[in-house]
Amino acid sequence: MISDSVLEERLHLYIRGLRKEFQASFVYCQEETTEDCVHDCRVYLRRWMALCDLLGAMFQQSSPSYVLHRKEFRKLHKAFSPLRDLHVSISYLQSYEKKESQVTELMNGMEKLSSQEKKLLEEKLRSLRVKTYNNIQKSIKHEFQGLTEERVLYKGLQDQVSAIYKNTGSYVNALKLEEIETFHALRINLKKLRYTLEFLHSLDKEKTGVIKILKEFHDELGVIQDFEVLGLNIDTVLRSSIINQMSSLYKEEMKVQQWIKEEIHSRTEVFFHKKKRLLGLDL
């Protein structure tokens, strides 16, 4: 069991490390929004949001302020999402072209959308300065200074993980092959559980095997979600006015949408039949 004083020290160390990594990626994105830096910023922002959830559970009197901090990170995370989704959609179309056939008009439309979204994000990022993590670090210092007795906060963190994992079981049991929304709900829950456990792992080097299993399942659900988003991005290309050769585009769209449907069906089937591996994990 980690004492509160050690927990405070490791929390500050974790935040300093996360802040350094996030700042480097964020500043890089302000100069040039590459695929890697967009992806990295989204990952670091998920870790910030998981941290805010945990701190809100630890210091319930200050929970409203951590909710506000989380909203700031969530808002920034959403700003990166459209471009990241287009990056992934383009990579999936490239995979389709290698396996099946060329989809030139569809690819051109997707790349033009990506270029437009890239400019929008770059304009937005240039005017942003992220200071929320400074406020979080100050809050933590204030919270620990206010402790008058050992509260065994680390156990509270473990209890929070147990509560999230309990919900995981409910989402696993609620999975239905014909309802893709149940897979998305589980993916969101696993994302929260995974990043929460990664944070605890940084404090106390345990549970590496469990994190690896969660990452495997979360990534598989992420691919299913990516195919769903690809379908939506194709619809956006079709609705846009940047495409001229509509006849060939619709032919490409029909083939790719059928491929998406088949991929989602096969992947949800595979996931459904191995879902029980998520139950009974040693957290």
Secondary structure as UniProt FT lines:
FT   HELIX           4..31
FT   HELIX           35..58
FT   HELIX           60..62
FT   HELIX           63..99
FT   HELIX           104..126
FT   HELIX           132..145
FT   HELIX           153..173
FT   TURN            177..178
FT   HELIX           180..203
FT   HELIX           208..239
FT   HELIX           246..272
FT   TURN            273..274
FT   HELIX           275..278
FT   TURN            279..280
//
